[in-house]
Amino acid sequence: MKVKIITDSMNGKLTGVGNYTRNVVENVERSNIIIEKINYKKITEDTKIYKNILEGKILETYGWYLTLPLRIKKEENVIIHNTSGAPTFFRFKNKSIFTVHDLTPITHGNKHKLGKKWIFQLFLPRTLKYADRIVAMSENTKKDILKCYPKIDKTKIKVVYPYASEDFRIIKDKKALLNCRKKYNLPEKFFLYVGTLEPRKNIDNILKAIAEIYNKVKIPLVIVGTKGWKYNSIFKKYRDLNLDKRVFFTGYVNQQDLPTIYNLAICLIYPSFYEGFGLPPLEAMKCGTPVITSNTSSLPEVVGNSEIMIDPNSVEELEQKMYKVATDKKLREKLRSQGLERSKKFNKEDFARKIISIYEELVPENK
């Protein structure tokens, strides 16, 4: 058996999709399956004609995906695994698997660029129809797929939870913790947000909450992540609320330093409006860091603890939880213990077994 995996998301700085793709590649490479990486670093010449249509940047990202099936020849016992979540227009000649990370361009289209929203609305139904198997990141994602596209054969949707690497762990090395604090100029105590800076992540409400709660507990907020779409509104809110000494932006943090930052934080704040899974809460739990997150979409599946979930639309509720975690040491220890135990549910062994079993369903070993 041979699997061709779409690995463009591994180019450059790794975010959620890139980490997921890396995990697929690494685990499948440990099996007896032959892997070929399909990786176009630049859009091909024949798709550049679309550059000035709609939003050029969007089509530079998605343009080659739409025609990708035409470029891959038909081979016996070969599977194509599109781990990117980007739709294609044509049907692959080989058996194919499509990973759905989330359906936000469909369910929360107003929180995405118009070009991306249109591409997903036009081409995702076709991609889901043609895929031989669909990998959903959570039960909630599976439910959303069936709700949005009720004609899809539900038996071909497989839920495979992602996992966080073993780098995310409790770090007791005081020197490593001190060096990381100095490297990023981090406060002694801080709340933490990790993720892309974009509307879906609900960072505006985090800023509103920290503006109020800082007066009570004097604990600032550290925001880790790259600038996404409409990030300017976040910095405007930051300026309007005069948060220059209460909020610190680190920008992108590499995967080597991120676990240490989780260990230094008093709590992860993650009140996202919608997530297909939500990796930062899992990473934080593996580091023994308490988490406050939303009671929406897939996030209850990740944290499994109603005590730390909030309505993402309620700044007041977020403030109350932040204050409680900041001031109650026993609660932090309880959440730390519960999070460490919960994180065991999402492990590399289960992930690898389920992904490989999907491959074997499409191309049985005896072929």
For each residue, the residues with C-beta under 8 A, 3 or more apart:
1: 33 34 77 78 79 359 360 363 365 367
2: 33 34 35 36 75 77 78 79
3: 28 33 34 35 36 78 79 80 81 359
4: 35 36 37 38 72 78 79 80 81 94
5: 21 24 25 28 35 36 37 38 81 83
6: 9 21 38 39 65 68 80 81 82 83 84
7: 10 21 25 37 38 39 83
8: 11 39 40 41 84
9: 6 15 17 18 20 21 83 84
10: 7 14 18 21 22 25 39
11: 8 18 39 41
12: 18
13: 18 226 252
14: 10 18 19 22 255
15: 9 18 19 196 226
16: 19 20 101 279
17: 9 20 21 83 84 85 101
18: 9 10 11 12 13 14 15 21 22
19: 14 15 16 22 23 162 165 255 279
20: 9 16 17 23 24 83 99 101 162
21: 5 6 7 9 10 17 18 24 25 83 84
22: 10 14 18 19 25 26
23: 19 20 26 27 162 163 165 348 351
24: 5 20 21 27 28 81 83 355
25: 5 7 10 21 22 28 29 35 37
26: 22 23 29 30
27: 23 24 30 31 348 351 352 355 356
28: 3 5 24 25 31 33 35 352 355 356 359
29: 25 26 35
30: 26 27 352
31: 27 28 352 356
32:
33: 1 2 3 28 356 359
34: 1 2 3
35: 2 3 4 5 25 28 29
36: 2 3 4 5
37: 4 5 7 25
38: 4 5 6 7 68 72 80
39: 6 7 8 10 11
40: 8 43 44 64
41: 8 11
42:
43: 40 47 48 51 59 60 63 64
44: 40 47 48 64
45: 48
46: 49 67
47: 43 44 50 59 63 64 66 67
48: 43 44 45 51 63
49: 46
50: 47 53 56 59 63
51: 43 48 56 59 60 63
52: 56
53: 50 56 59
54: 58 59 114 115 118
55: 58 59 113 114 115 116
56: 50 51 52 53 59 60
57: 60 61 115
58: 54 55 61 62 113 115 116 119
59: 43 47 50 51 53 54 55 56 62 63 115 119
60: 43 51 56 57 63
61: 57 58 86
62: 58 59 65 66 86 87 116 119
63: 43 47 48 50 51 59 60 66 67
64: 40 43 44 47 67 68
65: 6 62 68 82 84 86 87 88
66: 47 62 63 87 88 89 90 119 123
67: 46 47 63 64 70 71 88 89 90
68: 6 38 64 65 71 72 88 90
69: 72 80 88 89 90 91 92 93
70: 67 90
71: 67 68
72: 4 38 68 69 80 92 93 94
73: 93
74: 78 93 94
75: 2 78 94
76:
77: 1 2 363 367
78: 1 2 3 4 74 75 94 95 363
79: 1 2 3 4 94 95 96 97 359 362 363
80: 3 4 6 38 69 72 92 94 95 96 97
81: 3 4 5 6 24 96 97 99 359
82: 6 65 85 86 88 96 97 98 99 127 131
83: 5 6 7 9 17 20 21 24 99
84: 6 8 9 17 21 65 99
85: 17 82 99 100 101 102
86: 61 62 65 82
87: 62 65 66 119 120 123 124 126 127
88: 65 66 67 68 69 82 92 123 126 127 130
89: 66 67 69 123 126
90: 66 67 68 69 70
91: 69 96 130
92: 69 72 80 88 95 96 130
93: 69 72 73 74
94: 4 72 74 75 78 79 80
95: 78 79 80 92 132 362 363
96: 79 80 81 82 91 92 130 131 132 133
97: 79 80 81 82 131 132 133 134 135 358 359 362
98: 82 127 128 131 133 134 135
99: 20 81 82 83 84 85 134 135 137
100: 85 103 128 134 135 136 137 141 145 276
101: 16 17 20 85 137 141 276 277
102: 85 137 141 274 275 276 277 297
103: 100 106 107 141 144 145 148 276
104: 107 108 109 111 112 200 274 276
105: 108 109 112 116 117 119 120 121 124
106: 103 109 120 121 124 148
107: 103 104 144 148 274
108: 104 105 111 112 200 273 274
109: 104 105 106 112 117 121
110:
111: 104 108 198 199 200 229 273
112: 104 105 108 109 116 117 200 229
113: 55 58 116 117 229
114: 54 55 117 118
115: 54 55 57 58 59 118 119
116: 55 58 62 105 112 113 119 120
117: 105 109 112 113 114 120 121
118: 54 114 115 121 122
119: 58 59 62 66 87 105 115 116 122 123
120: 87 105 106 116 117 123 124
121: 105 106 109 117 118 124
122: 118 119
123: 66 87 88 89 119 120 126 127
124: 87 105 106 120 121 127 128
125: 128 129 149
126: 87 88 89 123 129 130
127: 82 87 88 98 123 124 130 131
128: 98 100 124 125 131 134 145 149 152
129: 125 126 151 152
130: 88 91 92 96 126 127
131: 82 96 97 98 127 128 134 156
132: 95 96 97 156 362
133: 96 97 98 156 157 158 358 361 362
134: 97 98 99 100 128 131 145 152 156 157 158
135: 97 98 99 100 158 159 160 355 358
136: 100 139 141 142 145 157 158 159 160 276
137: 99 100 101 102 141 159 160 161 162 276 277 298
138: 141 142 159 161 276 277 298 301 302
139: 136 142 143 159 298 301
140: 143 144 276 297 298 301
141: 100 101 102 103 136 137 138 144 145 159 276 277 298
142: 136 138 139 145 146 154 157 159
143: 139 140 146 147
144: 103 107 140 141 147 148
145: 100 103 128 134 136 141 142 148 149 152 157
146: 142 143 149 150 152 154 157
147: 143 144 150
148: 103 106 107 144 145
149: 125 128 145 146 152
150: 146 147
151: 129
152: 128 129 134 145 146 149 156 157
153: 156 157
154: 142 146 157
155:
156: 131 132 133 134 152 153
157: 133 134 136 142 145 146 152 153 154
158: 133 134 135 136 354 358
159: 135 136 137 138 139 141 142
160: 135 136 137 351 354 355 358
161: 137 138 277 301 345 346 350 351
162: 19 20 23 137 277 279 282 346 351
163: 23 282 346 347 348 350 351
164: 168 279 282 283 286 343 346
165: 19 23 168 255
166: 169 348
167: 255 256 258 259
168: 164 165 258 259 262 282 283 286 287
169: 166 259 286 287
170: 263 287 288 340
171: 176 177 259 260 263 287
172:
173: 176 177
174: 177 178
175: 178 179
176: 171 173 179 180 260
177: 171 173 174 180 181 260 263 264
178: 174 175 181 182
179: 175 176 182 183
180: 176 177 183 184 186 257 260 261 264
181: 177 178 184 185 186 264
182: 178 179 185
183: 179 180 257
184: 180 181 222 250 253 257 261
185: 181 182 248
186: 180 181 190 222 248 261 264
187: 190 219 220 222 248
188:
189: 219 266
190: 186 187 219 220 221 222 248 264 265 266
191: 210 219 220 221 222 265 266 267 268 269 322 326
192: 221 222 224 261 262 265 266 267 268 269 284 289
193: 201 203 206 221 222 223 224 225 268 269 270
194: 224 225 258 261 262 268 270 280 283 284
195: 201 224 225 270 272 280
196: 15 201 225 226 227 228
197: 201 203 223 225 226 227 228 231 234
198: 111 201 228 229 230 231
199: 111 202 204 229 230 233
200: 104 108 111 112 272 273 274
201: 193 195 196 197 198 228 272 273
202: 199 205 206 271 272 273 294 312
203: 193 197 206 207 223 234 237
204: 199 207 208 233 234 237
205: 202 208 209 271 312 313 315 318
206: 193 202 203 209 210 221 269 271 318
207: 203 204 210 211 221 234 237 238 241 243 247
208: 204 205 211 212 237 241 315
209: 205 206 212 213 269 315 318 319 322
210: 191 206 207 213 214 220 221 243 246 247 322
211: 207 208 214 241 242 243 246
212: 208 209 215 216 315 319
213: 209 210 216 217 219 319 322 323 326
214: 210 211 217 218 219 220 246
215: 212
216: 212 213 323
217: 213 214 323 326 327
218: 214
219: 187 189 190 191 213 214 266 326
220: 187 190 191 210 214 245 246 247 248
221: 190 191 192 193 206 207 210 243 246 247 248 269
222: 184 186 187 190 191 192 193 247 248 250 261 265
223: 193 197 203 247 248 249 250
224: 192 193 194 195 250 251 252 253 258 261
225: 193 194 195 196 197 228 251 252
226: 13 15 196 197 251 252
227: 196 197 231
228: 196 197 198 201 225 231
229: 111 112 113 198 199
230: 198 199 233 234
231: 197 198 227 228 234 235
232: 235 236
233: 199 204 230 236 237
234: 197 203 204 207 230 231 237 238
235: 231 232 238 239
236: 232 233 239 240
237: 203 204 207 208 233 234 240 241
238: 207 234 235 241 243 244 247
239: 235 236 242 243
240: 236 237
241: 207 208 211 237 238
242: 211 239
243: 207 210 211 221 238 239 246 247
244: 238 247
245: 220
246: 210 211 214 220 221 243
247: 207 210 220 221 222 223 238 243 244
248: 185 186 187 190 220 221 222 223
249: 223
250: 184 222 223 224 253 261
251: 224 225 226
252: 13 224 225 226
253: 184 224 250 257 258 261
254: 257 258
255: 14 19 165 167 258
256: 167 259
257: 180 183 184 253 254 260 261
258: 167 168 194 224 253 254 255 261 262 283
259: 167 168 169 171 256 262 263 283 287
260: 171 176 177 180 257 263 264
261: 180 184 186 192 194 222 224 250 253 257 258 264 265
262: 168 192 194 258 259 265 268 283 284 287 289
263: 170 171 177 259 260 287 288 289
264: 177 180 181 186 190 260 261
265: 190 191 192 222 261 262 268 284 289
266: 189 190 191 192 219 289 290 325 326 332
267: 191 192 289 290 291 292 322 325 326 332
268: 191 192 193 194 262 265 280 281 284 289 290 291 292 293
269: 191 192 193 206 209 221 292 318 322
270: 193 194 195 278 280 281 284 291 292 293 294 299
271: 202 205 206 292 293 294 310 312 318
272: 195 200 201 202 275 278 293 294 296 297 299 312
273: 108 111 200 201 202 294 296 297 312
274: 102 104 107 108 200 296 297
275: 102 272 278 294 297 298 299 302
276: 100 101 102 103 104 136 137 138 140 141 297 298
277: 101 102 137 138 141 161 162 282 298 301 302
278: 270 272 275 281 282 293 297 298 299 302
279: 16 19 162 164 282 283
280: 194 195 268 270 283 284
281: 268 270 278 284 285 291 293 299 302 303
282: 162 163 164 168 277 278 279 285 286 302 343 346
283: 164 168 194 258 259 262 279 280 286 287
284: 192 194 262 265 268 270 280 281 287 289 290 291 339
285: 281 282 288 289 291 303 339 340 342 343
286: 164 168 169 282 283 339 340 343
287: 168 169 170 171 259 262 263 283 284
288: 170 263 285 336 339 340
289: 192 262 263 265 266 267 268 284 285 336 339
290: 266 267 268 284 308 325 331 332 335 336 339
291: 267 268 270 281 284 285 303 308 335 339
292: 267 268 269 270 271 308 309 310 318 321 322 325
293: 268 270 271 272 278 281 299 302 303 308 309 310
294: 202 270 271 272 273 275 297 299 309 310 311 312
295: 299 300 306 309 310 311 312
296: 272 273 274 299 300 312
297: 102 140 272 273 274 275 276 278 294
298: 137 138 139 140 141 275 276 277 278 301 302
299: 270 272 275 278 281 293 294 295 296 302 303 309
300: 295 296 303 304 306 309
301: 138 139 140 161 277 298 304
302: 138 275 277 278 281 282 293 298 299 346
303: 281 285 291 293 299 300 308 309 339 342
304: 300 301 342 345
305: 308 309 335 338 339 342
306: 295 300 309
307: 335
308: 290 291 292 293 303 305 321 325 335
309: 292 293 294 295 299 300 303 305 306
310: 271 292 293 294 295 314 317 318 321
311: 294 295 314 317
312: 202 205 271 272 273 294 295 296
313: 205
314: 310 311 317 318
315: 205 208 209 212 318 319
316: 319 320
317: 310 311 314 320 321
318: 205 206 209 269 271 292 310 314 315 321 322
319: 209 212 213 315 316 322 323
320: 316 317 323 324
321: 292 308 310 317 318 324 325
322: 191 209 210 213 267 269 292 318 319 325 326
323: 213 216 217 319 320 326 327
324: 320 321 327 328 331
325: 266 267 290 292 308 321 322 328 331 332 335
326: 191 213 217 219 266 267 322 323
327: 217 323 324
328: 324 325 331 332
329: 332 333
330: 333 334
331: 290 324 325 328 334 335
332: 266 267 290 325 328 329 335 336
333: 329 330 336 337
334: 330 331 337 338
335: 290 291 305 307 308 325 331 332 338 339
336: 288 289 290 332 333 339 340
337: 333 334 340 341
338: 305 334 335 341 342
339: 284 285 286 288 289 290 291 303 305 335 336 342 343
340: 170 285 286 288 336 337 343 344
341: 337 338 344
342: 285 303 304 305 338 339 345
343: 164 282 285 286 339 340 346
344: 340 341 347
345: 161 304 342
346: 161 162 163 164 282 302 343 350 351
347: 163 344 350 351
348: 23 27 163 166 351 352
349: 352 353
350: 161 163 346 347 353 354
351: 23 27 160 161 162 163 346 347 348 354 355
352: 27 28 30 31 348 349 355 356
353: 349 350 356 357
354: 158 160 350 351 357 358
355: 24 27 28 135 160 351 352 358 359
356: 27 28 31 33 352 353 359 360
357: 353 354 360 361
358: 97 133 135 158 160 354 355 361 362
359: 1 3 28 33 79 81 97 355 356 362 363
360: 1 356 357 363 364 365
361: 133 357 358 364
362: 79 95 97 132 133 358 359
363: 1 77 78 79 95 359 360 367
364: 360 361 367
365: 1 360
366:
367: 1 77 363 364
